[in-house]
Amino acid sequence: MSHQAFVAKTLFGSGLLGPTRPDRLAKAGLALKKWGTTSAGAIAVTAARRPDQPAIVDELGTISYGELHRRGNALASALAGEGIRPGDPVAVMCRNHRGFVDATLAISRLGANVLYLNTAFAGPQLQAVVERERAAAIIYDEEFANLVEPVRAGRKSFVAWHEGKAADGDRRIEEMIAAGDPAGVPVPKEPGRVIILTSGTTGTPKGARRSAATLGAAAALLSKMPLKARGTTLIAAPLFHTWGLAHFTLGVPLASTIVLRRRFDPEGTLETVARHRAKALVVVPVMLQRILELPDEVFAKHDTSSLRVIAASGSALPGPLSGQVMDRFGDVLYNTYGSTEVAWATIATPEDMRAAPGTAGRPPVGTRVRLLDDDGREVPQGQPGRIFVGNELPFEGYTGGGSKEIIDGLMSSGDVGHFDAAGRLFVDGRDDDMIISGGENVFPSEVEDLLAGHEHVREVAVVGVDDEEWGQRLKAVVALNPGAACGEDELKAFVRANLAGYKVPREVVFVDELPRNATGKVLKRELR
């Protein structure tokens, strides 16, 4: 079967493509021709096909696709009236709610570039990114008013979510939508770009430029995950992050009802799944860990049997955690490995994770993954190599210049991994995370996965620290389960009984919790 035929079959199978009333199909075709596959185009097409389908459910209520389309038009016209022009970078610092979606849609309509800001930024980070990217305007939630204050001078600023008084002079986007022209704005000559920030776990976040997604990109994810049209999806992962945004982008052409909560709460997530009979839950792995820590009586209160997909990505998913999630919710867990730059590389299905806990899975259709040595040569099966990826959604380079290394059309993910005999990928760690202790190479993930399976360990990170005798030594930073009693010697003995002696941490430090960014990645630089 040709690639094009497989894409069509997958899209029809998911319901993304299917029978539509002739008049609505004609309107959808015109919208697609007008706006392309941008966010503006996706909303316009779905609004034409299914105007009354619920699009967004948040704490303020429900918005249909037809309403969402009109809101985006009105906000775009209002922003244009405020001087925002095609190509202008517009920063968005919003939690998961309709305002984030309204802003995304309006900026796309204008042909401006949307810059998504991490809601966990401290003031200096926020200021550095906004100034570096030369944002012409910023749309923010009221709770971030103090953080935004230093960057308001010299640029337009607007308030999305509010519960009180906005900053002096800042218009609220709900008022702008009410006053804006629902007919919208002219089609820009060039589509705008999406700028997503890298996680910044090893330094200042970089801006990664992306253009519109393709139907092939949608088919890649749908070929591995049984997501269906007009289902209900709860996106708990931050929308400003690649993973949350990807499921919003995919959910729109599927005419999904997308449920959003501004803040993650473990029991609140279960309650929301049960109340809306959600078919899919989109998370980062640390959210699953927090959910599983809930007592059995809490799970008994909420019926989550409607779930057909729990889609996880954004950081490493330890093997023990994947098994625990599937034991609790059934075999509905799908883990995607990728990065801001390469998008996706592999997807692990429940069958993959049952057979090989800790695996990142296999490449979906249309994706190539190769493991290369330092000289760019492919390594033998089972041997570690640098991960290089090719798919239909590569990024267009960093906004500050430069890109990731590319060899034979494949882009480096920045990680090292190995394939097992069945072709499943295992990610061993960042290519700069490898610890060399006494001449032996150790990837932290192997030790972390083992310790994560210890009955008393809640979460763990392993780092390398300088050592005069060994060059580097392994340091394990451990958070124990509430009420657990476990010492350094016990954990060292556990590693020694299961791994080679040089992989035993020489130091074990106990903490209440690991430092993480907003997407759940451990900030290892703070642990060294």
C-alpha positions as CSV (number, residue, x, y, z in Angstrom):
1,M,0.0,0.0,0.0
2,S,1.4,3.4,-0.9
3,H,2.0,6.0,1.8
4,Q,-0.8,8.2,0.4
5,A,-3.3,5.3,0.5
6,F,-2.3,4.4,4.0
7,V,-2.8,8.0,5.1
8,A,-6.3,8.1,3.5
9,K,-7.2,4.7,5.1
10,T,-6.1,5.9,8.5
11,L,-8.0,9.2,8.3
12,F,-11.2,7.5,7.2
13,G,-10.8,4.9,9.9
14,S,-10.6,7.5,12.6
15,G,-13.5,9.4,11.2
16,L,-11.4,12.5,10.4
17,L,-12.5,12.1,6.8
18,G,-16.0,10.8,6.2
19,P,-19.5,11.6,4.8
20,T,-20.6,15.2,5.1
21,R,-23.6,17.2,3.9
22,P,-22.8,18.5,0.4
23,D,-23.4,22.2,1.3
24,R,-21.2,21.8,4.4
25,L,-18.5,20.0,2.4
26,A,-18.4,22.8,-0.1
27,K,-18.0,25.4,2.7
28,A,-15.3,23.3,4.3
29,G,-13.4,23.0,1.0
30,L,-13.5,26.8,0.5
31,A,-12.2,27.3,4.1
32,L,-9.4,24.9,3.5
33,K,-8.4,26.6,0.2
34,K,-8.6,30.0,1.9
35,W,-6.7,29.2,5.2
36,G,-4.8,26.0,4.5
37,T,-3.9,23.7,7.4
38,T,-3.1,26.5,9.9
39,S,-5.0,26.7,13.2
40,A,-7.3,29.2,11.5
41,G,-8.0,26.7,8.7
42,A,-8.6,23.8,10.9
43,I,-11.2,25.6,13.0
44,A,-12.8,27.1,9.8
45,V,-13.1,23.7,8.2
46,T,-14.5,22.0,11.3
47,A,-16.9,24.9,11.9
48,A,-18.2,24.4,8.3
49,R,-18.6,20.7,8.7
50,R,-19.9,20.5,12.2
51,P,-20.9,24.0,13.5
52,D,-22.9,22.7,16.5
53,Q,-20.4,20.2,17.7
54,P,-19.1,21.2,21.2
55,A,-15.5,22.3,20.8
56,I,-14.2,23.6,24.1
57,V,-15.5,22.8,27.6
58,D,-13.8,24.8,30.4
59,E,-14.7,26.3,33.8
60,L,-16.9,28.9,32.0
61,G,-19.0,26.5,30.0
62,T,-19.1,25.1,26.5
63,I,-18.4,26.7,23.1
64,S,-19.3,25.1,19.8
65,Y,-17.1,25.0,16.7
66,G,-19.3,27.6,15.0
67,E,-19.0,29.9,18.0
68,L,-15.2,29.3,18.3
69,H,-14.8,30.3,14.6
70,R,-16.8,33.5,15.1
71,R,-14.8,34.4,18.3
72,G,-11.5,33.9,16.5
73,N,-12.7,36.2,13.7
74,A,-13.8,38.9,16.1
75,L,-10.6,38.8,18.2
76,A,-8.5,38.9,15.0
77,S,-10.2,42.0,13.8
78,A,-9.9,43.6,17.3
79,L,-6.2,42.8,17.4
80,A,-5.7,44.2,14.0
81,G,-7.4,47.4,15.2
82,E,-4.8,47.5,18.0
83,G,-2.0,47.5,15.4
84,I,-1.0,43.8,15.3
85,R,0.1,43.0,11.8
86,P,1.0,39.8,9.9
87,G,4.4,38.5,10.9
88,D,4.3,40.2,14.3
89,P,5.3,37.9,17.2
90,V,2.5,37.8,19.8
91,A,3.3,36.1,23.1
92,V,0.7,34.0,24.9
93,M,1.0,33.3,28.6
94,C,-2.2,31.4,29.5
95,R,-3.2,28.3,31.2
96,N,-5.5,25.7,29.6
97,H,-8.8,27.5,28.9
98,R,-10.8,29.1,26.0
99,G,-8.7,32.3,26.1
100,F,-5.6,30.3,25.0
101,V,-7.6,28.9,22.1
102,D,-9.1,32.2,21.2
103,A,-5.7,33.8,21.1
104,T,-4.2,31.0,19.1
105,L,-6.9,31.2,16.5
106,A,-6.9,35.0,16.2
107,I,-3.1,35.2,15.9
108,S,-3.3,32.6,13.1
109,R,-6.0,34.5,11.3
110,L,-3.8,37.6,11.3
111,G,-0.8,35.7,9.9
112,A,1.1,36.8,13.0
113,N,3.5,34.4,14.8
114,V,2.3,33.0,18.1
115,L,4.9,32.6,20.9
116,Y,3.8,30.3,23.7
117,L,5.3,31.1,27.1
118,N,5.7,28.7,29.9
119,T,3.4,29.5,32.7
120,A,6.0,28.5,35.3
121,F,8.5,31.2,34.1
122,A,10.1,33.4,36.7
123,G,10.3,37.1,35.9
124,P,13.9,37.1,34.5
125,Q,13.1,34.2,32.2
126,L,9.9,35.8,30.9
127,Q,11.6,39.1,30.2
128,A,14.6,37.5,28.5
129,V,12.4,35.4,26.1
130,V,9.9,38.2,25.3
131,E,12.7,40.7,24.6
132,R,14.8,38.1,22.6
133,E,11.7,37.2,20.4
134,R,10.8,40.9,20.0
135,A,7.1,40.2,20.9
136,A,4.9,43.0,19.6
137,A,2.2,42.1,22.1
138,I,1.4,39.7,25.0
139,I,-1.8,38.1,25.9
140,Y,-1.8,36.9,29.5
141,D,-3.9,35.6,32.4
142,E,-4.6,38.0,35.2
143,E,-2.7,35.9,37.7
144,F,0.6,36.7,35.8
145,A,0.1,40.5,35.9
146,N,3.0,41.1,38.2
147,L,5.3,38.9,36.1
148,V,4.2,40.6,32.9
149,E,4.5,44.2,34.3
150,P,8.2,44.7,33.3
151,V,7.6,43.7,29.7
152,R,4.4,45.7,29.1
153,A,6.3,48.9,28.3
154,G,6.6,49.4,24.5
155,R,4.2,46.6,23.5
156,K,0.5,45.9,23.5
157,S,-0.9,43.7,26.3
158,F,-4.3,42.1,26.7
159,V,-5.9,40.0,29.5
160,A,-7.3,36.5,28.8
161,W,-8.5,34.9,32.0
162,H,-9.5,37.3,34.7
163,E,-11.2,37.1,38.1
164,G,-10.8,40.7,39.2
165,K,-9.2,44.0,38.0
166,A,-6.9,43.8,35.0
167,A,-3.7,45.8,34.8
168,D,-4.3,49.5,34.1
169,G,-5.1,50.0,30.4
170,D,-5.1,46.4,29.4
171,R,-8.2,45.3,27.5
172,R,-9.8,42.0,28.2
173,I,-10.1,39.7,25.2
174,E,-13.8,38.9,26.0
175,E,-14.6,42.5,25.6
176,M,-12.5,42.6,22.4
177,I,-14.4,39.6,21.0
178,A,-17.8,41.2,21.8
179,A,-16.7,44.4,20.0
180,G,-14.8,42.8,17.1
181,D,-16.1,42.1,13.6
182,P,-17.2,38.4,13.3
183,A,-16.5,38.6,9.6
184,G,-12.8,38.6,10.5
185,V,-9.8,39.9,8.6
186,P,-8.4,39.4,5.1
187,V,-6.3,36.3,4.5
188,P,-2.7,37.1,5.1
189,K,-0.2,36.7,2.2
190,E,1.9,34.3,4.3
191,P,0.7,32.0,7.1
192,G,2.0,32.8,10.6
193,R,4.4,30.5,12.5
194,V,4.1,28.8,15.8
195,I,7.1,29.3,18.2
196,I,7.3,26.7,20.9
197,L,10.0,27.0,23.6
198,T,12.3,24.1,24.4
199,S,12.1,22.8,27.9
200,G,15.2,24.7,29.1
201,T,16.2,21.9,31.4
202,T,19.9,22.5,30.4
203,G,19.8,26.2,30.0
204,T,17.7,29.2,28.7
205,P,14.7,27.9,26.6
206,K,15.1,28.4,22.8
207,G,12.4,29.3,20.5
208,A,11.6,26.6,17.9
209,R,9.7,27.7,14.8
210,R,7.1,25.5,13.2
211,S,4.7,25.8,10.3
212,A,1.3,24.2,9.9
213,A,0.8,20.4,10.4
214,T,-0.1,18.1,7.6
215,L,-2.7,15.3,7.2
216,G,0.3,12.9,7.1
217,A,1.3,14.1,10.5
218,A,-2.2,13.4,11.8
219,A,-2.2,9.9,10.3
220,A,1.1,9.1,12.0
221,L,-0.4,9.5,15.4
222,L,-3.7,8.0,14.5
223,S,-2.0,4.9,13.1
224,K,-0.9,4.1,16.6
225,M,-3.6,5.6,18.9
226,P,-7.3,4.7,18.5
227,L,-8.5,8.2,18.7
228,K,-11.9,8.7,17.0
229,A,-13.9,11.6,15.6
230,R,-16.3,13.5,17.8
231,G,-14.9,11.9,21.0
232,T,-14.2,13.8,24.2
233,T,-10.6,14.5,25.1
234,L,-9.4,15.9,28.4
235,I,-6.1,17.7,27.8
236,A,-4.4,18.0,31.2
237,A,-0.9,18.6,29.7
238,P,-0.1,22.3,29.3
239,L,-1.3,23.6,25.9
240,F,1.9,25.8,25.6
241,H,3.9,22.5,25.5
242,T,4.3,20.5,22.3
243,W,2.3,17.6,23.6
244,G,-0.7,19.4,24.8
245,L,-0.7,21.6,21.6
246,A,-0.4,18.5,19.4
247,H,-3.6,17.0,20.8
248,F,-5.4,20.3,20.4
249,T,-4.2,20.5,16.8
250,L,-5.3,16.9,16.2
251,G,-8.5,17.2,18.1
252,V,-9.9,20.1,15.9
253,P,-10.1,18.2,12.6
254,L,-11.4,15.2,14.5
255,A,-14.2,17.5,15.7
256,S,-13.4,16.4,19.3
257,T,-14.9,18.0,22.3
258,I,-11.8,19.3,24.1
259,V,-12.1,19.6,27.9
260,L,-9.7,22.0,29.6
261,R,-8.9,22.6,33.3
262,R,-6.7,25.6,34.2
263,R,-4.8,23.6,36.8
264,F,-3.9,20.0,37.2
265,D,-5.4,18.2,40.2
266,P,-5.1,14.4,40.5
267,E,-8.6,13.7,41.8
268,G,-10.1,16.5,39.8
269,T,-8.8,14.8,36.7
270,L,-10.5,11.6,37.5
271,E,-13.7,13.5,38.3
272,T,-13.6,15.3,35.0
273,V,-13.0,12.1,33.0
274,A,-16.0,10.5,34.8
275,R,-18.3,13.5,34.4
276,H,-17.6,14.0,30.7
277,R,-17.2,10.3,29.9
278,A,-13.9,11.3,28.2
279,K,-12.5,8.8,25.7
280,A,-8.9,10.2,25.8
281,L,-6.7,11.8,28.5
282,V,-3.6,13.7,27.5
283,V,-0.9,13.9,30.2
284,V,2.8,14.2,31.0
285,P,4.1,11.2,33.0
286,V,4.4,13.0,36.4
287,M,0.7,13.6,36.3
288,L,0.1,9.8,36.1
289,Q,2.4,9.4,39.0
290,R,0.4,11.8,41.1
291,I,-2.9,10.2,40.1
292,L,-1.7,6.7,41.1
293,E,-0.8,8.1,44.5
294,L,-4.5,8.6,45.3
295,P,-6.0,6.1,47.7
296,D,-8.3,3.3,46.4
297,E,-11.4,4.9,47.8
298,V,-10.8,7.9,45.6
299,F,-10.6,5.8,42.5
300,A,-13.8,4.0,43.6
301,K,-15.7,7.3,43.5
302,H,-15.0,8.0,39.8
303,D,-15.9,5.8,36.9
304,T,-13.1,6.1,34.3
305,S,-14.1,3.1,32.2
306,S,-14.9,5.4,29.3
307,L,-11.1,5.9,28.6
308,R,-9.8,4.4,25.5
309,V,-6.5,6.3,25.3
310,I,-4.2,7.7,27.9
311,A,-1.7,9.6,25.8
312,A,1.6,10.4,27.7
313,S,4.7,12.3,26.5
314,G,6.9,15.2,27.5
315,S,9.4,13.3,29.7
316,A,10.6,9.7,30.4
317,L,8.0,7.2,31.4
318,P,9.6,4.7,33.7
319,G,8.8,1.0,33.0
320,P,7.3,0.4,36.5
321,L,5.0,3.4,36.1
322,S,3.6,2.2,32.7
323,G,2.7,-1.2,34.2
324,Q,1.0,0.4,37.2
325,V,-1.1,2.7,35.0
326,M,-2.3,-0.1,32.8
327,D,-3.0,-2.3,35.9
328,R,-5.2,0.5,37.2
329,F,-6.9,1.8,34.0
330,G,-6.6,-1.1,31.6
331,D,-4.4,-1.4,28.5
332,V,-5.1,2.1,27.2
333,L,-1.7,3.8,27.7
334,Y,0.2,5.1,24.7
335,N,3.6,6.7,25.2
336,T,5.1,9.0,22.6
337,Y,8.8,9.8,22.5
338,G,10.0,12.9,20.7
339,S,11.2,16.4,21.3
340,T,10.3,20.0,20.5
341,E,12.6,19.9,17.5
342,V,11.8,16.5,15.9
343,A,8.1,16.4,17.1
344,W,7.5,12.6,17.4
345,A,9.9,9.7,16.9
346,T,8.3,6.6,18.3
347,I,5.0,5.6,19.9
348,A,4.8,2.7,22.5
349,T,1.4,0.9,22.5
350,P,0.1,-1.1,25.5
351,E,1.4,-4.3,23.8
352,D,4.9,-2.8,23.5
353,M,5.0,-1.7,27.2
354,R,3.6,-5.0,28.5
355,A,6.2,-6.9,26.5
356,A,9.1,-4.5,27.1
357,P,8.5,-2.1,30.1
358,G,10.4,1.1,29.6
359,T,10.3,1.0,25.8
360,A,9.6,4.1,23.8
361,G,8.0,2.0,21.1
362,R,8.4,1.9,17.3
363,P,8.3,4.6,14.7
364,P,4.8,5.3,13.3
365,V,4.0,5.3,9.6
366,G,6.0,7.9,7.6
367,T,8.7,8.2,10.3
368,R,12.3,7.1,10.1
369,V,14.5,6.5,13.2
370,R,18.2,5.6,13.0
371,L,20.9,5.3,15.6
372,L,24.2,6.7,14.6
373,D,27.7,6.7,16.2
374,D,29.9,9.9,16.5
375,D,31.0,9.4,12.9
376,G,27.5,9.3,11.5
377,R,27.5,5.5,10.9
378,E,24.6,3.3,11.9
379,V,25.3,1.2,15.1
380,P,24.5,-2.5,15.3
381,Q,21.2,-3.6,16.9
382,G,21.4,-3.6,20.7
383,Q,24.2,-1.0,20.7
384,P,23.6,2.6,21.9
385,G,23.7,5.3,19.4
386,R,22.6,8.9,18.9
387,I,18.9,9.1,17.9
388,F,18.1,10.7,14.5
389,V,14.6,11.2,13.3
390,G,12.8,12.1,10.0
391,N,9.1,12.7,9.7
392,E,6.6,15.1,8.2
393,L,6.8,17.8,10.8
394,P,10.5,18.9,11.3
395,F,11.0,22.3,12.9
396,E,12.4,25.2,10.9
397,G,15.2,26.2,13.2
398,Y,15.7,28.2,16.3
399,T,14.5,31.8,16.3
400,G,17.9,32.9,17.5
401,G,19.7,31.1,14.7
402,G,21.0,27.5,14.4
403,S,19.4,24.2,14.4
404,K,19.9,20.6,15.4
405,E,22.5,18.4,13.7
406,I,21.1,16.8,10.5
407,I,22.6,13.7,8.8
408,D,21.1,12.3,5.6
409,G,17.9,14.3,6.1
410,L,17.4,13.0,9.7
411,M,17.5,15.4,12.7
412,S,19.1,14.7,16.0
413,S,16.8,14.4,19.0
414,G,19.7,15.1,21.4
415,D,19.2,11.7,23.0
416,V,21.0,8.3,22.9
417,G,19.1,5.0,22.7
418,H,19.2,1.4,21.5
419,F,16.8,-0.9,19.6
420,D,15.9,-4.4,21.0
421,A,15.6,-7.5,18.8
422,A,11.9,-6.6,18.1
423,G,12.8,-3.1,16.8
424,R,11.5,-1.3,19.9
425,L,13.4,1.8,20.9
426,F,14.8,2.4,24.4
427,V,16.0,5.9,25.3
428,D,19.1,5.7,27.4
429,G,19.3,9.4,28.1
430,R,20.5,12.7,26.8
431,D,23.7,12.5,24.7
432,D,25.3,14.8,27.2
433,D,23.8,13.0,30.2
434,M,26.1,10.0,30.0
435,I,28.2,9.6,33.2
436,I,31.8,8.3,32.9
437,S,32.8,6.8,36.2
438,G,36.2,5.0,36.5
439,G,36.3,4.6,32.7
440,E,32.8,3.0,32.5
441,N,29.9,4.6,30.7
442,V,26.6,4.8,32.6
443,F,23.3,6.2,31.3
444,P,21.2,7.5,34.3
445,S,17.9,6.1,33.0
446,E,18.8,2.5,33.6
447,V,19.6,3.2,37.3
448,E,16.5,5.5,37.6
449,D,14.1,2.9,36.2
450,L,15.4,0.3,38.6
451,L,15.2,2.5,41.6
452,A,11.7,3.7,40.5
453,G,10.5,0.1,40.9
454,H,11.6,-0.1,44.6
455,E,8.6,-0.3,46.8
456,H,9.6,2.7,48.9
457,V,10.6,5.1,46.1
458,R,8.2,7.7,44.9
459,E,10.6,9.3,42.3
460,V,14.3,9.4,41.6
461,A,16.9,11.1,39.5
462,V,20.5,10.1,38.9
463,V,23.2,12.6,38.0
464,G,26.9,12.6,37.6
465,V,29.0,14.8,39.9
466,D,32.8,15.5,39.7
467,D,35.0,13.1,41.7
468,E,38.8,13.4,42.0
469,E,39.3,9.6,42.0
470,W,36.7,8.4,39.5
471,G,36.3,11.4,37.3
472,Q,32.6,11.3,38.0
473,R,30.5,9.5,40.5
474,L,26.8,8.6,40.5
475,K,24.5,10.5,42.7
476,A,20.9,9.4,43.3
477,V,18.4,11.9,44.5
478,V,15.4,10.1,45.9
479,A,11.9,11.1,47.1
480,L,10.3,8.3,49.2
481,N,6.7,7.4,49.4
482,P,4.8,9.1,52.3
483,G,5.6,7.2,55.6
484,A,8.3,5.0,54.0
485,A,11.4,4.1,55.9
486,C,14.4,3.4,53.7
487,G,18.1,4.2,54.0
488,E,21.0,4.8,51.6
489,D,22.5,1.4,52.2
490,E,19.2,-0.4,51.3
491,L,19.0,1.4,48.0
492,K,22.6,0.8,47.1
493,A,22.2,-2.9,47.9
494,F,19.1,-3.0,45.7
495,V,21.0,-1.6,42.7
496,R,24.0,-3.8,43.4
497,A,21.8,-6.9,43.3
498,N,20.4,-6.0,39.9
499,L,23.0,-4.1,38.0
500,A,26.8,-4.0,37.5
501,G,28.8,-2.7,40.5
502,Y,30.0,0.4,38.7
503,K,26.3,1.5,38.3
504,V,25.7,1.6,42.1
505,P,25.3,5.3,43.2
506,R,28.1,6.3,45.5
507,E,25.9,8.9,47.0
508,V,22.1,8.8,47.8
509,V,20.4,12.0,48.9
510,F,16.8,12.1,50.1
511,V,14.5,15.0,49.3
512,D,10.7,15.7,49.6
513,E,10.3,16.0,45.9
514,L,12.3,16.5,42.7
515,P,12.5,19.9,41.1
516,R,10.5,19.9,37.8
517,N,9.5,22.3,35.1
518,A,5.8,22.9,34.2
519,T,5.8,19.9,31.8
520,G,7.2,17.5,34.4
521,K,10.8,17.2,33.3
522,V,13.3,16.9,36.2
523,L,15.7,19.9,36.4
524,K,18.8,17.9,36.8
525,R,21.1,21.0,36.8
526,E,19.7,21.8,40.2
527,L,20.6,18.4,41.6
528,R,24.4,18.4,40.8
